Amino acid sequence: MVHSLIHDAIVIGAGPSGLIAADRIAKNGHTVIVLEEHKRIGEPDHCAGLLSSTGLQKLDLIPPKEVIQNMVYGARIHSPSGHSILIERGQREAFVVDRKLFDSWLGDRAHDSGVQILTDYKVKGLRGTPDGHYSIDTPREERFARAIIDAEGSRCQISGGVGLPQVPRQSKYPAYQYEVSGVDIDEDIVEMFYGRHISTGFFSWIIPLSDGRARVGIASRDRSKQRLNAAMKHHPVMQNRLKNAIIERGFGGIVLVGLPVKRTVAGGFLVVGDAAGIVKATTGGGVVVGGTASKIAGDIVSEAISNQDGKLILDKYESKWRSALQRELQTMYLAQRAITSFSDRGLDELVKGAHEMGLLDIVKKEGDMDMQGRVIFSLLKNPKMILLGLKSIRYLNPFL
Ligand SMILES: Cc1cc2nc3c(=O)[nH]c(=O)nc-3n(C[C@H](O)[C@H](O)[C@H](O)COP(=O)(O)OP(=O)(O)OC[C@H]3O[C@@H](n4cnc5c(N)ncnc54)[C@H](O)[C@@H]3O)c2cc1C
């Protein structure tokens, strides 16, 4: 006989988005289970682990010492022909975390709040029942819930099954990273390398982990691993930084560079995090912005379970997360599109003109790693930026 179990909510996927939403639901006094296909939370990892300290604070997340590998105070941006600018605000802005340990810590935290987590448990699909529940397809027992939170990450297959739009293939960029030791870098700053010969549509990075170790990575529209190997060997700055580097391990993933999907709710089913395309297109970072939407999701689901009988309607999630994030995400997407529209010469002009545009002062005054819209708007209002933009228009890439 097949065993039947009923929960208030089922969360698909034990990444940060799923665990943050589940934590809220349990804290609000409801029964919630997280189903994770892998045997261990956080594994296999794919992320560079750069998370803003203010963003985490807003989510009430203060990671313990063992999760934090480093803290950095800014980023050096390298233009294609070797000009560079340092973007910083004179304070330590971001944690570099070990994502396996970070996710596992989020799992412990959710467990302590009363969330049940089952690993090695892949959800294959689901169906609605006449009494307003959802039933999950699993090879094991039958599981029912009134609310489903889809937090399955960038692969996002389940949401399509309930008629919601999925993150399009063209927004998914293959990424590859190495963890290396023996590097010669400034351990307080991240380095970002732009240029068509390095990556098409994105950039390459070196993220210091302290003690001469770093994560070196790239995302690109194509051939990310080959491009990373070539950049490490031939890019004059990278090659110098990495000349004595020993590769400890390599790992890949999918970086999302696009807009959120058009609809994220259908009845009692909602989508969060990468599965909904809730990421910063400028960097592919999704932990904080995805977590912000997930926290909202957890609260809306809790409120609906407390107040509604029968079938749940979770539409408030859509309006609430969009009013918190949509404008910012859209602005970052447009900025990313603008950056990738420039040829290498255009990017050189922009980096060379950054001082003139007042970029560094604007960042000092208004910079926020997660909500970059304010900086972008201030730049666009600056007459010097308009002049520089006009000057650089001749470098717009004719092939885009
Ligand atoms: C190379 C790279 C570097 C990055 N660097 C950063 C960075 O520095 N900072 C940052 O903020 N973001 C970064 N990101 C993005 C970040 O990793 C994601 O935005 C974040 O992990 C999204 O969290 P999530 O919970 O939505 O999805 P995920 O973390 O992908 O979690 C989804 C979970 O769902 C599980 N799952 C999937 N399908 C099923 C199923 N059918 N049944 C059960 N379980 C399932 C998966 O196993 C996984 O555990 C990076 C991404 C990549 C690829």
The ligand as an SDF file (V2000), in Angstrom:
LIG
                    3D

 53 58  0  0  0  0  0  0  0  0999 V2000
   29.7190   29.9140  -11.9000 C   0  0  0  0  0  0  0  0  0  0  0  0
   28.6680   30.5720  -11.0570 C   0  0  0  0  0  0  0  0  0  0  0  0
   29.0350   31.5670  -10.1810 C   0  0  0  0  0  0  0  0  0  0  0  0
   28.0610   32.2070   -9.3980 C   0  0  0  0  0  0  0  0  0  0  0  0
   28.4650   33.1460   -8.5130 N   0  0  0  0  0  0  0  0  0  0  0  0
   27.5620   33.7550   -7.7110 C   0  0  0  0  0  0  0  0  0  0  0  0
   27.9770   34.6810   -6.7260 C   0  0  0  0  0  0  0  0  0  0  0  0
   29.1710   34.9490   -6.5700 O   0  0  0  0  0  0  0  0  0  0  0  0
   27.0170   35.2640   -5.9510 N   0  0  0  0  0  0  0  0  0  0  0  0
   25.6750   34.9790   -6.0940 C   0  0  0  0  0  0  0  0  0  0  0  0
   24.8370   35.5510   -5.3920 O   0  0  0  0  0  0  0  0  0  0  0  0
   25.2710   34.0790   -7.0320 N   0  0  0  0  0  0  0  0  0  0  0  0
   26.1660   33.4520   -7.8200 C   0  0  0  0  0  0  0  0  0  0  0  0
   25.7560   32.5250   -8.7410 N   0  0  0  0  0  0  0  0  0  0  0  0
   24.3200   32.2600   -8.8760 C   0  0  0  0  0  0  0  0  0  0  0  0
   23.8110   31.4190   -7.7080 C   0  0  0  0  0  0  0  0  0  0  0  0
   24.5370   30.2140   -7.6390 O   0  0  0  0  0  0  0  0  0  0  0  0
   22.3280   31.1450   -7.8740 C   0  0  0  0  0  0  0  0  0  0  0  0
   21.6580   32.3650   -8.1390 O   0  0  0  0  0  0  0  0  0  0  0  0
   21.7370   30.5160   -6.6080 C   0  0  0  0  0  0  0  0  0  0  0  0
   22.3610   29.2960   -6.3130 O   0  0  0  0  0  0  0  0  0  0  0  0
   20.2430   30.2920   -6.8130 C   0  0  0  0  0  0  0  0  0  0  0  0
   19.7050   29.6320   -5.7160 O   0  0  0  0  0  0  0  0  0  0  0  0
   18.4410   28.6780   -5.9000 P   0  0  0  0  0  0  0  0  0  0  0  0
   18.1300   28.1640   -4.5420 O   0  0  0  0  0  0  0  0  0  0  0  0
   17.4000   29.4010   -6.6650 O   0  0  0  0  0  0  0  0  0  0  0  0
   18.9530   27.4960   -6.8540 O   0  0  0  0  0  0  0  0  0  0  0  0
   20.0940   26.4280   -6.5940 P   0  0  0  0  0  0  0  0  0  0  0  0
   21.1240   26.9370   -5.6820 O   0  0  0  0  0  0  0  0  0  0  0  0
   20.5160   25.9650   -7.9470 O   0  0  0  0  0  0  0  0  0  0  0  0
   19.3370   25.2350   -5.8520 O   0  0  0  0  0  0  0  0  0  0  0  0
   18.3700   24.4350   -6.5070 C   0  0  0  0  0  0  0  0  0  0  0  0
   18.2930   23.0990   -5.7780 C   0  0  0  0  0  0  0  0  0  0  0  0
   17.1940   22.3400   -6.2870 O   0  0  0  0  0  0  0  0  0  0  0  0
   17.5890   20.9910   -6.4460 C   0  0  0  0  0  0  0  0  0  0  0  0
   16.6850   20.3930   -7.4400 N   0  0  0  0  0  0  0  0  0  0  0  0
   16.5980   20.6990   -8.7670 C   0  0  0  0  0  0  0  0  0  0  0  0
   15.6260   19.9730   -9.3640 N   0  0  0  0  0  0  0  0  0  0  0  0
   15.0860   19.2020   -8.3910 C   0  0  0  0  0  0  0  0  0  0  0  0
   14.0400   18.2250   -8.3910 C   0  0  0  0  0  0  0  0  0  0  0  0
   13.3500   17.9490   -9.5030 N   0  0  0  0  0  0  0  0  0  0  0  0
   13.7290   17.5820   -7.2220 N   0  0  0  0  0  0  0  0  0  0  0  0
   14.4210   17.8610   -6.0850 C   0  0  0  0  0  0  0  0  0  0  0  0
   15.4300   18.7700   -6.0340 N   0  0  0  0  0  0  0  0  0  0  0  0
   15.7480   19.4310   -7.1640 C   0  0  0  0  0  0  0  0  0  0  0  0
   19.0310   21.0910   -6.8820 C   0  0  0  0  0  0  0  0  0  0  0  0
   19.7260   19.8830   -6.6420 O   0  0  0  0  0  0  0  0  0  0  0  0
   19.5460   22.2480   -6.0010 C   0  0  0  0  0  0  0  0  0  0  0  0
   20.0190   21.7840   -4.7690 O   0  0  0  0  0  0  0  0  0  0  0  0
   26.6910   31.8450   -9.5210 C   0  0  0  0  0  0  0  0  0  0  0  0
   26.3200   30.8350  -10.4070 C   0  0  0  0  0  0  0  0  0  0  0  0
   27.2980   30.1810  -11.1520 C   0  0  0  0  0  0  0  0  0  0  0  0
   26.9040   29.0830  -12.0920 C   0  0  0  0  0  0  0  0  0  0  0  0
  1  2  1  0
  2  3  1  0
  2 52  2  0
  3  4  2  0
  4  5  1  0
  4 50  1  0
  5  6  2  0
  6  7  1  0
  6 13  1  0
  7  8  2  0
  7  9  1  0
  9 10  1  0
 10 11  2  0
 10 12  1  0
 12 13  2  0
 13 14  1  0
 14 15  1  0
 14 50  1  0
 15 16  1  0
 16 17  1  0
 16 18  1  0
 18 19  1  0
 18 20  1  0
 20 21  1  0
 20 22  1  0
 22 23  1  0
 23 24  1  0
 24 25  2  0
 24 26  1  0
 24 27  1  0
 27 28  1  0
 28 29  2  0
 28 30  1  0
 28 31  1  0
 31 32  1  0
 32 33  1  0
 33 34  1  0
 33 48  1  0
 34 35  1  0
 35 36  1  0
 35 46  1  0
 36 37  1  0
 36 45  1  0
 37 38  2  0
 38 39  1  0
 39 40  1  0
 39 45  2  0
 40 41  1  0
 40 42  2  0
 42 43  1  0
 43 44  2  0
 44 45  1  0
 46 47  1  0
 46 48  1  0
 48 49  1  0
 50 51  2  0
 51 52  1  0
 52 53  1  0
M  END
$$$$
